Structure formats: C-alpha cells, structure tokens
Amino acid sequence: MKKHLTYLATTALLASPVLAQDLTVTSFGGAYGAAQMEHMIEPYMKESGTNVLFEDYGGGVAEMKAQVEAGNILWDVVDIEVIDLERACAEGYLEVIDQSVLPEGDDGTAAADDFIEDALANECGVGNIVWSVVFAVNTENGEGPKTIEDFFDTEKFPGKRGLRKRPQVNMEWALLADGVAPEEVYEVLATEEGQAQAFAKLDTIKDEITWYDSWSQAPVLLNDGGAAMVQSANGRIFAAIKDDGAPFEIVWDSHIYDLDVWAIMKGTEKKEEAMEFIKFATGTVPLSGMQDVAYGPTRASAQALLPEDVKQDLPTAHLDEGVKADGIFWADYGETLGEKFNEWLLQ
C-alpha cells in the first residue's frame, strides 16, 4: 500500500498541472500488474495527461456485482478473465463496447483482422492477453509430478497441493485426472453425474489441499514449503523463475488456457475516458509488452514483435497440451457450481 500511495503521489507531481479526471483501472497486481503499469498505464498517462489510479483485486464478479447493485461504482476499467466475462456481461455488470472504434495495428491491419478471434468474441470486452492456469513444482524437492494424474496421486507424490478457492479449473482438472477426454470435459461437467464425479475426485486430495484466494499467493506457497505443488497463472511462476531465480518448473499438461480482457464497469461516469484507455492499452506495442510475464498478446501485429525464443514460454506454444476455458459454460453453471463447491468445502 505504501508503494502504491507513493507512486500516485509521484505521478501527480510529474503530471501536467491540468490533469484530466482520474481514471480507476483495476487488475491483478504482481508481475502482471507491473507489466501493465510499464507498458500500458504509464505510457497512457504520459500521452493523455489522465491520472490513472491502478488498483488490485482477486478476480471473479462479486465485487462488480456489489458495486452495480449498490449504485456505487468505484472502478472504471477492469481486467477480467473471460471465464467470468460471459456472466458479468450477461448480468449487466459491464458496459457494451463499440469494438469498431479500436485502432488498426501498427502494420496497418484493421483491428477486426488483427485481433485473434476470441479477443473480440464478447461485446463487453477487448482481449488483452492469452494466459493459462498451470501447475508448478519446486525442483529442489526432487522429481515432481508431470501430468494432471500425478497431481491427484497423493501416494506417489505426497504433500500439500495449493489450489485457488473456486470451482473453475479445479472441476475441469478433476475430470481430466479421472480420465475424461479433454474435448468432453464441459459436456460431462454439465451433468449431475459429471459434477458428482468431479467432486469425488477432488475428495481424493481434499485433505492435502491448501486453499488460497489470489494468484500472488501461489509462488509464495511453493517457495516457503506451504505446498509441494501449486496451481497458478503461468505468468506468476515465469516471473518467479525469471526475476527471482526460483527453482520452479511449469507443467503444461492439462493446462486451462483463457484470455483476459479490458472491460468497462456498468454505470461509470467515465465511459468515454475508459474507452480511450482501452484503445491505447490494446494497441500493438502495449500488448507486445506482456511478453515480460509470459502472456501472449491478442494481436497478430504484437505477436510479430516477439523474439522466437520468447514465444516458447507463452501458452500459445502449448495449446495442444491444454483445454480452452469455456466462459459460456461458466456463465450458465457458475452460480450453481459455486454454491455446490462452497457446500463441498464445508463437508
């Protein structure tokens, strides 16, 4: 918090004496937030004169829902996982975005052709990154699990498993570890029998789970021995390896990949300013900066700026080993499975 307040004070001093109204942008913090600050937030403030207040949150739709239902909008722009986007858009927590005003790529390609297909698939968002939920191990502990089946094998690989406390990804992993084919996961999970199967598989490791709420906790658990293996956004582990020299290894087997988008909070009084920020932040050069934390940019023109060796660290190099998160499924079943998951936690 001290660092955050100091940063705001510093930018206020450095900015133009006549600043545009503050814009509050919310994202996930950590190395990811630092990359967004460097490649999107700071350049936008310098170019536009707008003072951006950059906040952190833990994901999901609960805080958005609370703000909209209370009529007390605290955020203007929010970085949201597509796995949550469908629900947030359908339930009216986000504004519809006019994607036709997005600028062309730096190579002259029209935005509609430059963005990958999933980046503009929902009217409430503009794709920011391709990322993935992987699991990781500390190599100092010896030979670790190599497959999702290994992750659920407590006899062969004892120790705590660090998992984010929500049904998303955990339910998919449980079915994959129990032999369900990747292309059938969501079809099975849509049934009562499939849900029971997933919870039964999770039961097999329940006593060995260390739950956490924020992605930032994953590398900490792995580093301090709080867990022998952790579920994590791939960029968090990559940053720990690259920046801190952590002896971690990413396992790509059965990773669940998805996109994050920039979206605009429903009811914000700064909708136009929010859109100006999104237009800038999803430009070719700002998006290419997400290579710093091993997240793939959503524009072809930005991908073209990446070195070949960097591309191998991105989820886009491992799509054949993973499963695409189904945001529509979670929009339809998220609330029900969330309730069942919370009930299961208490059992």
Residue pairs with C-beta under 8 A, 6 or more apart in sequence:
4 54
7 54
8 51
8 53
11 45
11 51
12 19
12 51
15 45
15 49
15 51
16 49
18 49
19 49
19 50
19 51
20 48
20 49
20 50
20 51
20 273
21 50
21 270
21 273
22 50
22 51
22 52
22 53
23 50
23 51
23 52
23 53
23 76
23 77
23 270
23 273
23 274
23 277
24 52
24 53
24 55
24 74
24 75
24 76
24 77
25 41
25 52
25 53
25 54
25 55
25 75
25 76
25 77
25 78
25 79
25 277
26 54
26 55
26 56
26 57
26 75
26 77
26 78
26 79
27 33
27 36
27 54
27 55
27 56
27 57
27 78
27 79
28 56
28 57
28 58
28 59
28 79
28 214
28 215
28 216
28 233
29 56
29 214
29 216
30 215
30 216
30 236
30 239
31 235
31 236
31 239
31 243
31 292
31 293
32 215
32 233
32 235
32 236
32 239
32 293
32 295
33 54
33 56
34 293
35 289
35 290
35 292
35 293
36 54
36 79
36 281
36 290
37 54
38 289
38 292
39 285
39 286
39 288
39 289
39 290
39 292
40 280
40 281
40 286
40 289
41 52
41 54
43 280
43 286
44 50
44 52
44 277
44 280
44 281
45 51
45 52
47 280
48 276
48 277
48 280
50 273
50 276
50 277
52 277
55 75
57 63
57 78
58 213
58 214
59 80
59 81
59 84
59 214
59 215
60 84
60 166
61 80
61 84
61 87
61 88
61 91
61 93
64 75
64 78
64 80
64 88
64 93
64 94
64 265
65 91
65 93
67 73
67 74
67 75
67 93
67 265
67 267
68 92
68 93
68 265
68 266
68 267
71 267
73 265
73 266
73 267
73 268
73 269
75 265
75 268
76 264
76 265
76 268
76 270
76 273
76 274
77 262
77 263
77 264
77 265
77 274
77 277
77 278
78 94
78 262
78 263
78 264
78 265
79 128
79 260
79 261
79 262
79 263
80 88
80 94
80 125
80 260
80 261
80 263
81 258
81 259
81 260
81 325
82 118
82 122
82 125
82 258
82 259
82 260
82 261
82 325
82 327
83 168
83 258
83 325
83 326
83 327
83 330
84 327
84 330
84 334
85 94
85 122
85 124
85 125
85 261
85 263
85 327
86 122
86 327
86 328
86 330
86 331
87 327
87 330
87 331
87 334
87 335
88 94
88 124
88 263
89 96
89 122
89 123
89 124
89 125
89 263
90 331
92 266
93 265
93 266
94 124
94 125
94 263
94 264
94 265
94 266
95 124
95 263
95 264
95 265
95 266
95 268
95 271
95 274
96 123
96 124
97 123
97 124
97 125
97 126
97 263
97 264
97 275
97 278
98 275
99 111
99 112
99 120
99 123
99 126
100 112
101 275
101 279
102 111
102 115
102 126
102 279
102 282
103 111
103 279
103 283
104 110
104 111
104 114
105 111
105 114
105 283
105 284
105 299
105 300
105 301
105 302
106 283
106 284
106 285
106 301
107 114
107 284
107 301
107 304
109 300
109 301
111 120
112 120
114 284
114 299
114 300
114 301
115 126
115 127
115 282
115 298
115 299
115 300
116 127
116 130
116 298
116 299
116 300
118 127
118 259
118 298
119 126
119 127
119 259
119 261
119 298
119 299
120 126
120 127
122 261
122 327
124 261
124 263
124 264
125 261
125 262
125 263
126 261
126 262
126 263
126 278
126 282
127 259
127 260
127 261
127 282
127 298
128 259
128 260
128 261
128 262
128 281
128 282
128 287
128 290
128 298
129 259
129 260
129 287
129 290
129 295
129 296
129 297
129 298
130 257
130 258
130 259
130 295
130 296
130 297
130 298
130 314
130 315
130 316
131 233
131 234
131 235
131 257
131 258
131 259
131 260
131 295
131 296
131 315
132 233
132 234
132 252
132 255
132 256
132 257
132 258
132 315
132 318
132 322
133 169
133 231
133 232
133 233
133 234
133 255
133 256
133 257
133 258
134 231
134 232
134 233
134 234
134 237
134 250
134 251
134 252
134 255
135 145
135 148
135 151
135 229
135 230
135 231
135 232
135 251
136 218
136 219
136 222
136 229
136 230
136 232
136 237
136 248
136 249
136 250
136 251
137 144
137 145
137 222
137 228
137 229
137 248
137 249
137 251
138 144
138 222
138 223
138 228
138 246
138 247
138 248
139 247
139 248
139 249
140 247
141 159
141 228
144 150
144 157
144 228
144 229
144 249
144 251
145 151
145 153
145 156
145 157
145 229
145 251
146 251
146 253
147 251
147 253
147 254
148 173
148 176
148 177
148 253
148 254
149 177
150 156
150 157
151 157
151 161
151 173
151 177
151 229
152 173
152 174
152 177
152 201
152 204
152 205
154 204
154 205
154 208
157 228
157 229
158 208
158 228
159 208
159 227
159 228
159 229
160 208
160 209
160 210
160 221
160 226
160 227
160 228
161 205
161 208
161 209
161 210
161 227
161 228
161 229
161 230
161 231
162 209
162 210
162 211
162 212
162 217
162 218
162 221
162 222
162 226
162 227
162 229
162 230
162 231
162 232
163 170
163 209
163 210
163 211
163 212
163 230
163 231
164 170
164 211
164 212
164 213
164 215
164 218
164 231
165 211
165 212
165 213
165 345
166 338
166 341
167 334
167 337
167 338
167 340
167 341
168 325
168 330
168 334
169 231
169 256
169 325
170 202
170 231
170 341
171 189
171 195
171 198
171 202
171 337
171 341
172 185
172 186
172 189
172 256
172 323
172 325
173 231
173 254
173 256
174 197
174 198
174 199
174 201
174 202
175 185
175 188
175 189
175 194
175 197
175 198
175 201
176 182
176 185
176 254
176 323
177 201
177 254
178 197
178 198
178 201
180 188
180 194
180 197
182 254
182 322
182 323
185 323
186 326
186 329
187 194
188 194
188 197
189 195
189 198
189 329
189 333
190 329
190 333
195 337
195 340
199 340
199 344
202 344
210 221
210 226
210 227
211 345
212 218
212 221
215 232
215 233
215 236
216 236
218 230
218 231
218 232
218 233
218 236
218 237
219 230
219 232
219 236
219 237
219 239
219 240
219 246
219 248
220 226
221 227
221 230
222 229
222 230
222 232
222 237
222 240
222 246
222 248
223 240
223 246
234 250
234 255
234 294
234 295
234 315
235 293
235 294
235 295
237 246
237 248
237 250
238 250
238 293
238 294
238 313
239 293
239 294
240 246
240 248
241 248
252 318
252 321
252 322
253 321
254 321
254 322
254 323
255 315
255 318
255 321
255 322
255 323
256 322
256 323
256 324
256 325
257 315
257 319
257 322
257 323
257 324
257 325
258 324
258 325
258 327
259 298
260 295
262 277
262 278
262 281
262 282
264 271
264 274
264 275
264 278
265 274
268 274
280 286
281 287
282 298
282 299
284 299
284 301
284 302
284 305
285 302
285 305
287 297
287 298
287 299
287 302
288 297
288 302
288 303
288 305
288 306
290 296
290 297
291 297
291 306
291 310
291 314
294 313
294 314
294 315
295 314
295 315
296 303
296 314
296 315
296 316
297 303
297 306
303 311
303 316
306 314
311 317
315 322
330 337
